[in-house]
Amino acid sequence: MATINWDQFNENFQYYDKEIINEVIKDFLDEAQERLINLQKNISGQDYENLSFNAHSFKSVIGNFMAPEPYELCRMLEELAKQKSGENIPAVFAQFKPSIRELIAELEEYLKK
């Protein structure tokens, strides 16, 4: 199952050259692993302020790619961090990791076309 809603993706990027889209994707891919590591550190350290900030930032970037599942899970991380609801955060993050990895794989595949 595709993580990306390709109809919405194409509509979102309809006015951009493939070269520009590829650059946006490459920038995301270059930063994604570091963003995941930062989220993990924030969760491990129960640093809710930075978790909220980093989840919000990651969510905004994910939103560009019309991927509702990782977007929603990242939004949930942000909200839980704002509420300092630490007991639920690890479970949401456990769902987020494979979802974001699937998004990354789909974007890598897109770049090969």
C-alpha positions as CSV (number, residue, x, y, z in Angstrom):
1,M,0.0,0.0,0.0
2,A,1.3,3.4,-0.9
3,T,2.0,5.9,1.8
4,I,1.9,8.8,-0.6
5,N,-1.4,9.9,-2.1
6,W,0.0,10.3,-5.6
7,D,-3.0,12.2,-7.0
8,Q,-2.5,14.8,-4.3
9,F,1.3,14.7,-4.6
10,N,1.0,15.4,-8.3
11,E,-1.5,18.2,-7.7
12,N,0.7,19.7,-5.0
13,F,3.8,19.8,-7.3
14,Q,2.0,20.4,-10.6
15,Y,3.7,23.8,-11.2
16,Y,7.2,22.6,-10.5
17,D,9.8,21.1,-12.8
18,K,10.9,17.5,-12.0
19,E,14.3,18.8,-11.2
20,I,12.9,21.1,-8.4
21,I,10.7,18.2,-7.1
22,N,13.8,16.0,-7.0
23,E,15.8,18.6,-5.0
24,V,13.0,18.9,-2.5
25,I,12.9,15.1,-2.1
26,K,16.7,14.8,-1.8
27,D,16.7,17.5,0.9
28,F,14.1,15.6,2.8
29,L,15.9,12.3,2.4
30,D,19.2,13.9,3.5
31,E,17.6,15.1,6.7
32,A,15.2,12.3,7.5
33,Q,17.5,10.0,9.5
34,E,18.8,12.9,11.6
35,R,15.3,14.0,12.3
36,L,14.4,10.5,13.4
37,I,17.4,10.4,15.7
38,N,16.4,13.7,17.2
39,L,12.9,12.5,17.9
40,Q,14.3,9.4,19.6
41,K,16.6,11.4,21.7
42,N,13.8,13.7,22.7
43,I,11.6,10.8,23.7
44,S,14.4,9.0,25.6
45,G,15.2,12.2,27.5
46,Q,11.6,13.0,28.0
47,D,12.4,16.4,26.5
48,Y,8.8,17.3,25.6
49,E,9.5,20.9,24.5
50,N,12.1,19.8,21.9
51,L,10.0,16.8,20.9
52,S,7.0,19.1,20.2
53,F,9.2,21.4,18.2
54,N,11.0,18.6,16.2
55,A,7.8,16.7,15.6
56,H,6.1,19.9,14.3
57,S,9.0,20.6,12.0
58,F,9.2,17.1,10.7
59,K,5.4,17.0,10.2
60,S,5.5,20.2,8.1
61,V,8.0,18.7,5.8
62,I,6.2,15.4,5.6
63,G,3.1,17.3,4.6
64,N,4.7,18.3,1.3
65,F,4.6,14.7,0.2
66,M,0.9,14.0,0.8
67,A,1.6,11.1,3.0
68,P,-1.3,11.0,5.5
69,E,-0.2,8.2,7.8
70,P,3.3,9.5,8.8
71,Y,1.9,13.0,8.8
72,E,-0.9,12.0,11.3
73,L,1.5,10.0,13.5
74,C,4.0,12.9,13.6
75,R,1.1,15.3,14.5
76,M,0.1,12.9,17.3
77,L,3.7,13.0,18.6
78,E,3.6,16.7,18.6
79,E,0.3,16.9,20.5
80,L,1.4,14.2,23.0
81,A,4.6,16.2,23.7
82,K,2.6,19.4,24.2
83,Q,0.5,17.5,26.7
84,K,3.6,15.9,28.3
85,S,1.8,12.6,27.8
86,G,4.9,10.5,28.0
87,E,3.3,7.1,28.5
88,N,1.7,7.1,25.0
89,I,4.6,8.6,23.0
90,P,6.7,5.4,22.6
91,A,3.8,3.5,21.1
92,V,3.1,6.3,18.6
93,F,6.8,6.6,17.7
94,A,6.9,2.8,17.2
95,Q,4.2,3.2,14.6
96,F,5.8,6.3,13.1
97,K,9.2,4.7,12.3
98,P,8.0,2.1,9.8
99,S,5.6,4.6,8.3
100,I,8.3,7.2,7.7
101,R,10.6,4.4,6.3
102,E,7.9,3.5,3.8
103,L,7.6,7.2,2.8
104,I,11.4,7.3,2.4
105,A,11.4,4.2,0.2
106,E,8.6,5.6,-2.0
107,L,10.4,8.9,-2.5
108,E,13.7,7.0,-3.3
109,E,11.8,5.0,-5.9
110,Y,10.3,8.2,-7.3
111,L,13.8,9.6,-7.8
112,K,14.8,6.6,-9.9
113,K,12.1,7.4,-12.5
